[in-house]
């Protein structure tokens, strides 16, 4: 009962904060909803239609929120502006959340949805027949995990992968930023530990290596990576290490570190200068993909 109440409180708070930061900033775009087949039933997705008439890959977006508290609405403004800035079709996925559905439910949903999208691109919004998989925080984790576990035929459709301040390893790895930036943002180290514990449920970190991209032995298989990190973030060090290691495996990497930003700045703080810079960088990176 206590876990359910705590989860409910965090979810309500996150929705309210997101709505307050973005209220009245942009007109609401036309969107459509579709249901994607998943391993435990249909997965809801929200489509933001492209304006570039098929010149860009479709962006499949996995929202953040610690695998526990985010949803399509908390990330609606960001996905809206991502579609507007890039001209790409954006498809945001409402994967299952913990604690009701602990790992690997969210990961299974994202993988199933990606495999389905890869074979149904012609039935979706305008695109160039390619996919970019993107996500922030816990969604960045799911983005990397999906690319590392998807089938080879589907992976050939993926032009790139974008991870914004991602969670790429368990807190037991003891990254220094968990201490140095423990209370530097709304995402405290204590809250991130709770997210991981809630997400994994009864599964130990040692048994959940597929949820920890930094532990993967096939990072060289990743498509070109766009990676963003923030200084005021407990996840700072693992995000930076992820970019270094992936680049060391021979994967093209574009990494930008925001020295004055906190975790969540791109999706949860409204249209700040740093938010606009992320969209500019994302758009430029997208232009260079093949």
C-alpha positions as YAML, in Angstrom:
chain: A
units: angstrom
residues:
- id: 1
  name: UNK
  ca: [0.00, 0.00, 0.00]
- id: 2
  name: UNK
  ca: [2.80, 2.44, 0.92]
- id: 3
  name: UNK
  ca: [4.57, 1.80, -2.40]
- id: 4
  name: UNK
  ca: [1.36, 2.45, -4.34]
- id: 5
  name: UNK
  ca: [0.75, 5.72, -2.49]
- id: 6
  name: UNK
  ca: [4.32, 6.91, -2.99]
- id: 7
  name: UNK
  ca: [4.18, 6.03, -6.67]
- id: 8
  name: UNK
  ca: [0.84, 7.80, -7.11]
- id: 9
  name: UNK
  ca: [2.19, 10.92, -5.40]
- id: 10
  name: UNK
  ca: [5.28, 11.08, -7.58]
- id: 11
  name: UNK
  ca: [3.23, 10.58, -10.74]
- id: 12
  name: UNK
  ca: [0.80, 13.37, -9.87]
- id: 13
  name: UNK
  ca: [3.64, 15.71, -8.91]
- id: 14
  name: UNK
  ca: [5.54, 15.02, -12.14]
- id: 15
  name: UNK
  ca: [2.49, 15.70, -14.30]
- id: 16
  name: UNK
  ca: [1.71, 18.93, -12.46]
- id: 17
  name: UNK
  ca: [5.29, 20.21, -12.69]
- id: 18
  name: UNK
  ca: [5.51, 19.40, -16.38]
- id: 19
  name: UNK
  ca: [2.17, 21.06, -17.11]
- id: 20
  name: UNK
  ca: [3.15, 24.19, -15.19]
- id: 21
  name: UNK
  ca: [6.50, 24.57, -16.96]
- id: 22
  name: UNK
  ca: [5.00, 24.28, -20.43]
- id: 23
  name: UNK
  ca: [1.54, 25.81, -19.98]
- id: 24
  name: UNK
  ca: [0.71, 28.28, -22.75]
- id: 25
  name: UNK
  ca: [4.15, 28.09, -24.37]
- id: 26
  name: UNK
  ca: [3.08, 26.41, -27.61]
- id: 27
  name: UNK
  ca: [-0.22, 25.73, -29.39]
- id: 28
  name: UNK
  ca: [-1.37, 22.14, -29.10]
- id: 29
  name: UNK
  ca: [-0.57, 20.27, -32.33]
- id: 30
  name: UNK
  ca: [-2.71, 17.76, -34.16]
- id: 31
  name: UNK
  ca: [-1.85, 14.29, -32.99]
- id: 32
  name: UNK
  ca: [-3.23, 10.82, -33.51]
- id: 33
  name: UNK
  ca: [-3.27, 7.75, -31.31]
- id: 34
  name: UNK
  ca: [-2.57, 4.21, -32.35]
- id: 35
  name: UNK
  ca: [-2.25, 0.83, -30.71]
- id: 36
  name: UNK
  ca: [0.87, -1.23, -31.32]
- id: 37
  name: UNK
  ca: [0.89, -4.98, -30.64]
- id: 38
  name: UNK
  ca: [2.91, -5.81, -27.55]
- id: 39
  name: UNK
  ca: [3.88, -8.84, -25.48]
- id: 40
  name: UNK
  ca: [1.06, -8.22, -22.94]
- id: 41
  name: UNK
  ca: [-1.54, -6.54, -25.14]
- id: 42
  name: UNK
  ca: [-1.72, -3.32, -27.10]
- id: 43
  name: UNK
  ca: [0.73, -0.49, -26.39]
- id: 44
  name: UNK
  ca: [-0.61, 3.03, -26.80]
- id: 45
  name: UNK
  ca: [1.42, 5.42, -28.92]
- id: 46
  name: UNK
  ca: [0.96, 9.07, -29.87]
- id: 47
  name: UNK
  ca: [1.97, 10.30, -33.33]
- id: 48
  name: UNK
  ca: [3.14, 13.83, -34.14]
- id: 49
  name: UNK
  ca: [2.93, 14.22, -37.90]
- id: 50
  name: UNK
  ca: [5.95, 15.28, -39.93]
- id: 51
  name: UNK
  ca: [6.18, 18.55, -41.83]
- id: 52
  name: UNK
  ca: [9.17, 17.50, -43.96]
- id: 53
  name: UNK
  ca: [7.07, 15.15, -46.13]
- id: 54
  name: UNK
  ca: [9.19, 12.06, -45.80]
- id: 55
  name: UNK
  ca: [12.65, 13.57, -45.88]
- id: 56
  name: UNK
  ca: [13.53, 12.53, -42.32]
- id: 57
  name: UNK
  ca: [13.52, 9.22, -40.44]
- id: 58
  name: UNK
  ca: [10.65, 8.49, -38.08]
- id: 59
  name: UNK
  ca: [11.65, 9.23, -34.48]
- id: 60
  name: UNK
  ca: [10.45, 6.56, -32.04]
- id: 61
  name: UNK
  ca: [10.53, 8.21, -28.61]
- id: 62
  name: UNK
  ca: [10.68, 6.57, -25.16]
- id: 63
  name: UNK
  ca: [9.82, 8.99, -22.35]
- id: 64
  name: UNK
  ca: [11.74, 9.32, -19.09]
- id: 65
  name: UNK
  ca: [10.49, 9.25, -15.53]
- id: 66
  name: UNK
  ca: [12.49, 6.51, -13.84]
- id: 67
  name: UNK
  ca: [10.45, 3.71, -15.48]
- id: 68
  name: UNK
  ca: [7.83, 4.65, -12.87]
- id: 69
  name: UNK
  ca: [6.29, 8.11, -13.24]
- id: 70
  name: UNK
  ca: [6.51, 9.43, -16.81]
- id: 71
  name: UNK
  ca: [3.89, 9.13, -19.54]
- id: 72
  name: UNK
  ca: [2.84, 10.54, -22.89]
- id: 73
  name: UNK
  ca: [1.49, 13.72, -21.30]
- id: 74
  name: UNK
  ca: [4.60, 14.60, -19.27]
- id: 75
  name: UNK
  ca: [6.65, 14.52, -22.48]
- id: 76
  name: UNK
  ca: [4.01, 15.84, -24.86]
- id: 77
  name: UNK
  ca: [5.51, 19.37, -25.22]
- id: 78
  name: UNK
  ca: [9.00, 18.04, -25.87]
- id: 79
  name: UNK
  ca: [7.80, 15.55, -28.50]
- id: 80
  name: UNK
  ca: [5.69, 18.30, -30.07]
- id: 81
  name: UNK
  ca: [8.68, 20.59, -30.41]
- id: 82
  name: UNK
  ca: [10.96, 17.77, -31.53]
- id: 83
  name: UNK
  ca: [8.61, 17.09, -34.43]
- id: 84
  name: UNK
  ca: [8.26, 20.80, -35.18]
- id: 85
  name: UNK
  ca: [12.01, 21.48, -35.13]
- id: 86
  name: UNK
  ca: [13.14, 18.46, -37.13]
- id: 87
  name: UNK
  ca: [10.18, 18.09, -39.46]
- id: 88
  name: UNK
  ca: [10.16, 14.38, -38.63]
- id: 89
  name: UNK
  ca: [7.26, 12.18, -37.63]
- id: 90
  name: UNK
  ca: [7.58, 11.47, -33.90]
- id: 91
  name: UNK
  ca: [5.96, 8.38, -32.41]
- id: 92
  name: UNK
  ca: [5.93, 8.43, -28.59]
- id: 93
  name: UNK
  ca: [5.38, 5.12, -26.80]
- id: 94
  name: UNK
  ca: [3.39, 4.59, -23.59]
- id: 95
  name: UNK
  ca: [5.26, 1.51, -22.34]
- id: 96
  name: UNK
  ca: [4.26, -0.27, -19.12]
- id: 97
  name: UNK
  ca: [5.49, 1.19, -15.83]
- id: 98
  name: UNK
  ca: [6.79, -0.26, -12.56]
- id: 99
  name: UNK
  ca: [5.88, -1.18, -9.87]
- id: 100
  name: UNK
  ca: [2.74, -2.60, -11.49]
- id: 101
  name: UNK
  ca: [4.91, -4.02, -14.28]
- id: 102
  name: UNK
  ca: [8.55, -4.44, -13.16]
- id: 103
  name: UNK
  ca: [11.49, -5.20, -15.43]
- id: 104
  name: UNK
  ca: [11.58, -6.44, -18.10]
- id: 105
  name: UNK
  ca: [8.06, -5.23, -18.98]
- id: 106
  name: UNK
  ca: [9.05, -1.74, -20.19]
- id: 107
  name: UNK
  ca: [12.03, -3.12, -22.08]
- id: 108
  name: UNK
  ca: [9.91, -5.82, -23.68]
- id: 109
  name: UNK
  ca: [7.31, -3.25, -24.78]
- id: 110
  name: UNK
  ca: [9.92, -0.98, -26.34]
- id: 111
  name: UNK
  ca: [11.58, -3.85, -28.16]
- id: 112
  name: UNK
  ca: [8.28, -5.21, -29.48]
- id: 113
  name: UNK
  ca: [7.14, -1.75, -30.59]
- id: 114
  name: UNK
  ca: [10.43, -1.08, -32.39]
- id: 115
  name: UNK
  ca: [10.31, -4.38, -34.22]
- id: 116
  name: UNK
  ca: [6.71, -3.66, -35.27]
- id: 117
  name: UNK
  ca: [7.47, -0.12, -36.41]
- id: 118
  name: UNK
  ca: [10.43, -1.37, -38.46]
- id: 119
  name: UNK
  ca: [8.09, -3.56, -40.52]
- id: 120
  name: UNK
  ca: [5.19, -1.07, -40.75]
- id: 121
  name: UNK
  ca: [6.92, 2.19, -41.64]
- id: 122
  name: UNK
  ca: [4.92, 2.55, -44.83]
- id: 123
  name: UNK
  ca: [1.69, 2.54, -42.80]
- id: 124
  name: UNK
  ca: [2.78, 5.25, -40.38]
- id: 125
  name: UNK
  ca: [3.51, 8.96, -40.79]
- id: 126
  name: UNK
  ca: [5.80, 10.33, -43.50]
- id: 127
  name: UNK
  ca: [9.41, 9.16, -43.24]
- id: 128
  name: UNK
  ca: [12.35, 8.21, -45.43]
- id: 129
  name: UNK
  ca: [11.89, 4.56, -44.52]
- id: 130
  name: UNK
  ca: [14.31, 4.76, -41.61]
- id: 131
  name: UNK
  ca: [14.01, 5.02, -37.81]
- id: 132
  name: UNK
  ca: [15.80, 6.99, -35.12]
- id: 133
  name: UNK
  ca: [15.23, 5.67, -31.60]
- id: 134
  name: UNK
  ca: [15.41, 8.33, -28.89]
- id: 135
  name: UNK
  ca: [14.69, 8.77, -25.20]
- id: 136
  name: UNK
  ca: [15.59, 10.72, -22.07]
- id: 137
  name: UNK
  ca: [16.75, 9.42, -18.69]
- id: 138
  name: UNK
  ca: [15.02, 6.06, -18.16]
- id: 139
  name: UNK
  ca: [13.85, 6.38, -21.75]
- id: 140
  name: UNK
  ca: [17.49, 6.75, -22.77]
- id: 141
  name: UNK
  ca: [18.16, 3.48, -20.98]
- id: 142
  name: UNK
  ca: [15.31, 1.81, -22.89]
- id: 143
  name: UNK
  ca: [16.61, 3.32, -26.14]
- id: 144
  name: UNK
  ca: [20.06, 1.79, -25.70]
- id: 145
  name: UNK
  ca: [18.67, -1.53, -24.42]
- id: 146
  name: UNK
  ca: [16.35, -1.79, -27.40]
- id: 147
  name: UNK
  ca: [19.11, -1.21, -29.95]
- id: 148
  name: UNK
  ca: [21.32, -3.76, -28.21]
- id: 149
  name: UNK
  ca: [18.67, -6.52, -28.26]
- id: 150
  name: UNK
  ca: [16.66, -6.04, -31.46]
- id: 151
  name: UNK
  ca: [16.87, -8.41, -34.40]
- id: 152
  name: UNK
  ca: [19.39, -7.77, -37.15]
- id: 153
  name: UNK
  ca: [16.76, -7.12, -39.88]
- id: 154
  name: UNK
  ca: [15.03, -4.45, -37.76]
- id: 155
  name: UNK
  ca: [18.36, -2.89, -36.75]
- id: 156
  name: UNK
  ca: [19.20, -2.28, -40.40]
- id: 157
  name: UNK
  ca: [16.28, 0.20, -40.45]
- id: 158
  name: UNK
  ca: [17.74, 2.26, -37.59]
- id: 159
  name: UNK
  ca: [19.75, 5.28, -38.72]
- id: 160
  name: UNK
  ca: [20.69, 6.51, -35.25]
- id: 161
  name: UNK
  ca: [20.08, 6.42, -31.53]
- id: 162
  name: UNK
  ca: [19.66, 9.46, -29.25]
- id: 163
  name: UNK
  ca: [20.08, 9.32, -25.48]
- id: 164
  name: UNK
  ca: [19.45, 12.39, -23.32]
- id: 165
  name: UNK
  ca: [21.09, 12.20, -19.85]
- id: 166
  name: UNK
  ca: [20.55, 8.41, -19.87]
- id: 167
  name: UNK
  ca: [20.58, 5.90, -17.03]
- id: 168
  name: UNK
  ca: [22.94, 3.30, -18.42]
- id: 169
  name: UNK
  ca: [24.09, 1.39, -15.32]
- id: 170
  name: UNK
  ca: [22.87, 0.47, -11.86]
- id: 171
  name: UNK
  ca: [23.72, 2.68, -8.90]
- id: 172
  name: UNK
  ca: [25.80, -0.10, -7.35]
- id: 173
  name: UNK
  ca: [28.42, 0.82, -9.93]
- id: 174
  name: UNK
  ca: [29.01, 3.77, -7.56]
- id: 175
  name: UNK
  ca: [29.63, 6.53, -10.06]
- id: 176
  name: UNK
  ca: [31.18, 9.57, -8.31]
- id: 177
  name: UNK
  ca: [28.40, 11.90, -9.51]
- id: 178
  name: UNK
  ca: [25.95, 9.98, -7.31]
- id: 179
  name: UNK
  ca: [27.75, 11.63, -4.38]
- id: 180
  name: UNK
  ca: [28.92, 14.88, -5.99]
- id: 181
  name: UNK
  ca: [25.53, 15.71, -7.50]
- id: 182
  name: UNK
  ca: [23.34, 13.88, -4.99]
- id: 183
  name: UNK
  ca: [21.00, 16.86, -4.48]
- id: 184
  name: UNK
  ca: [21.86, 19.03, -7.46]
- id: 185
  name: UNK
  ca: [18.47, 18.65, -9.18]
- id: 186
  name: UNK
  ca: [14.95, 17.31, -8.77]
- id: 187
  name: UNK
  ca: [16.45, 13.91, -9.52]
- id: 188
  name: UNK
  ca: [18.36, 13.22, -6.33]
- id: 189
  name: UNK
  ca: [20.56, 10.18, -5.87]
- id: 190
  name: UNK
  ca: [18.07, 8.84, -3.34]
- id: 191
  name: UNK
  ca: [15.23, 9.12, -5.82]
- id: 192
  name: UNK
  ca: [17.28, 7.47, -8.58]
- id: 193
  name: UNK
  ca: [18.05, 4.55, -6.29]
- id: 194
  name: UNK
  ca: [14.33, 4.21, -5.56]
- id: 195
  name: UNK
  ca: [13.59, 4.24, -9.28]
- id: 196
  name: UNK
  ca: [16.06, 1.43, -9.91]
- id: 197
  name: UNK
  ca: [14.76, -0.63, -6.96]
- id: 198
  name: UNK
  ca: [11.15, -0.15, -8.05]
- id: 199
  name: UNK
  ca: [11.93, -0.95, -11.67]
- id: 200
  name: UNK
  ca: [13.84, -4.14, -11.00]
- id: 201
  name: UNK
  ca: [11.43, -5.36, -8.33]
- id: 202
  name: UNK
  ca: [12.53, -8.81, -7.20]
- id: 203
  name: UNK
  ca: [15.29, -9.05, -9.80]
- id: 204
  name: UNK
  ca: [18.82, -8.37, -8.60]
- id: 205
  name: UNK
  ca: [21.13, -6.01, -10.52]
- id: 206
  name: UNK
  ca: [23.37, -8.99, -11.29]
- id: 207
  name: UNK
  ca: [20.42, -10.80, -12.90]
- id: 208
  name: UNK
  ca: [19.35, -7.72, -14.87]
- id: 209
  name: UNK
  ca: [22.46, -7.12, -16.97]
- id: 210
  name: UNK
  ca: [20.27, -6.59, -20.06]
- id: 211
  name: UNK
  ca: [18.84, -3.53, -18.29]
- id: 212
  name: UNK
  ca: [22.34, -2.06, -17.93]
- id: 213
  name: UNK
  ca: [23.75, -0.98, -21.32]
- id: 214
  name: UNK
  ca: [27.20, -0.23, -19.92]
- id: 215
  name: UNK
  ca: [27.53, -3.95, -19.19]
- id: 216
  name: UNK
  ca: [26.74, -5.00, -22.76]
- id: 217
  name: UNK
  ca: [29.38, -6.75, -24.86]
- id: 218
  name: UNK
  ca: [27.92, -5.64, -28.20]
- id: 219
  name: UNK
  ca: [28.10, -1.84, -27.96]
- id: 220
  name: UNK
  ca: [29.89, -1.80, -31.31]
- id: 221
  name: UNK
  ca: [26.58, -2.83, -32.90]
- id: 222
  name: UNK
  ca: [24.93, 0.48, -31.97]
- id: 223
  name: UNK
  ca: [23.96, 2.90, -34.75]
- id: 224
  name: UNK
  ca: [25.44, 6.43, -34.66]
- id: 225
  name: UNK
  ca: [24.85, 7.95, -31.23]
- id: 226
  name: UNK
  ca: [23.66, 11.40, -30.20]
- id: 227
  name: UNK
  ca: [24.26, 11.76, -26.46]
- id: 228
  name: UNK
  ca: [23.54, 14.60, -24.03]
- id: 229
  name: UNK
  ca: [24.68, 14.94, -20.42]
- id: 230
  name: UNK
  ca: [24.13, 17.55, -17.71]
- id: 231
  name: UNK
  ca: [26.55, 18.67, -15.03]
- id: 232
  name: UNK
  ca: [24.00, 18.91, -12.19]
- id: 233
  name: UNK
  ca: [22.95, 15.30, -12.51]
- id: 234
  name: UNK
  ca: [23.63, 12.12, -10.51]
- id: 235
  name: UNK
  ca: [23.72, 10.37, -13.90]
- id: 236
  name: UNK
  ca: [26.43, 12.69, -15.24]
- id: 237
  name: UNK
  ca: [29.35, 10.27, -15.04]
- id: 238
  name: UNK
  ca: [27.68, 7.20, -16.49]
- id: 239
  name: UNK
  ca: [26.27, 9.25, -19.38]
- id: 240
  name: UNK
  ca: [29.70, 10.65, -20.20]
- id: 241
  name: UNK
  ca: [31.31, 7.22, -19.85]
- id: 242
  name: UNK
  ca: [28.71, 5.73, -22.18]
- id: 243
  name: UNK
  ca: [29.64, 8.20, -24.92]
- id: 244
  name: UNK
  ca: [33.36, 7.47, -24.46]
- id: 245
  name: UNK
  ca: [32.98, 3.69, -24.48]
- id: 246
  name: UNK
  ca: [30.66, 3.64, -27.49]
- id: 247
  name: UNK
  ca: [33.02, 5.92, -29.40]
- id: 248
  name: UNK
  ca: [35.89, 3.64, -28.44]
- id: 249
  name: UNK
  ca: [34.00, 0.77, -30.07]
- id: 250
  name: UNK
  ca: [34.13, 2.63, -33.37]
- id: 251
  name: UNK
  ca: [30.59, 4.00, -33.38]
- id: 252
  name: UNK
  ca: [30.18, 7.64, -34.56]
- id: 253
  name: UNK
  ca: [29.25, 9.68, -31.47]
- id: 254
  name: UNK
  ca: [28.07, 13.25, -31.09]
- id: 255
  name: UNK
  ca: [28.18, 14.15, -27.40]
- id: 256
  name: UNK
  ca: [27.39, 17.48, -25.77]
- id: 257
  name: UNK
  ca: [27.76, 18.19, -22.08]
- id: 258
  name: UNK
  ca: [25.72, 21.07, -20.62]
- id: 259
  name: UNK
  ca: [27.84, 22.55, -17.84]
- id: 260
  name: UNK
  ca: [25.04, 24.65, -16.35]
- id: 261
  name: UNK
  ca: [22.12, 22.22, -16.69]
- id: 262
  name: UNK
  ca: [20.33, 19.81, -14.36]
- id: 263
  name: UNK
  ca: [18.88, 16.39, -15.07]
- id: 264
  name: UNK
  ca: [15.66, 16.65, -17.04]
- id: 265
  name: UNK
  ca: [16.36, 20.11, -18.43]
- id: 266
  name: UNK
  ca: [15.40, 19.25, -22.01]
- id: 267
  name: UNK
  ca: [11.96, 17.82, -21.26]
- id: 268
  name: UNK
  ca: [10.87, 19.19, -17.88]
- id: 269
  name: UNK
  ca: [11.96, 22.83, -17.53]
- id: 270
  name: UNK
  ca: [10.07, 24.49, -20.37]
- id: 271
  name: UNK
  ca: [11.58, 26.29, -23.38]
- id: 272
  name: UNK
  ca: [14.91, 27.33, -21.89]
- id: 273
  name: UNK
  ca: [18.00, 28.24, -23.92]
- id: 274
  name: UNK
  ca: [19.46, 24.81, -23.17]
- id: 275
  name: UNK
  ca: [16.29, 23.11, -24.38]
- id: 276
  name: UNK
  ca: [16.52, 25.05, -27.63]
- id: 277
  name: UNK
  ca: [20.19, 24.12, -27.97]
- id: 278
  name: UNK
  ca: [19.36, 20.42, -27.63]
- id: 279
  name: UNK
  ca: [16.77, 20.69, -30.38]
- id: 280
  name: UNK
  ca: [19.23, 22.53, -32.62]
- id: 281
  name: UNK
  ca: [21.88, 19.89, -32.03]
- id: 282
  name: UNK
  ca: [19.41, 17.06, -32.58]
- id: 283
  name: UNK
  ca: [18.21, 18.60, -35.83]
- id: 284
  name: UNK
  ca: [21.77, 19.08, -37.13]
- id: 285
  name: UNK
  ca: [22.72, 15.53, -36.16]
- id: 286
  name: UNK
  ca: [19.62, 14.18, -37.89]
- id: 287
  name: UNK
  ca: [20.57, 16.01, -41.05]
- id: 288
  name: UNK
  ca: [23.91, 14.20, -41.18]
- id: 289
  name: UNK
  ca: [22.47, 10.70, -40.82]
- id: 290
  name: UNK
  ca: [22.20, 8.34, -43.77]
...
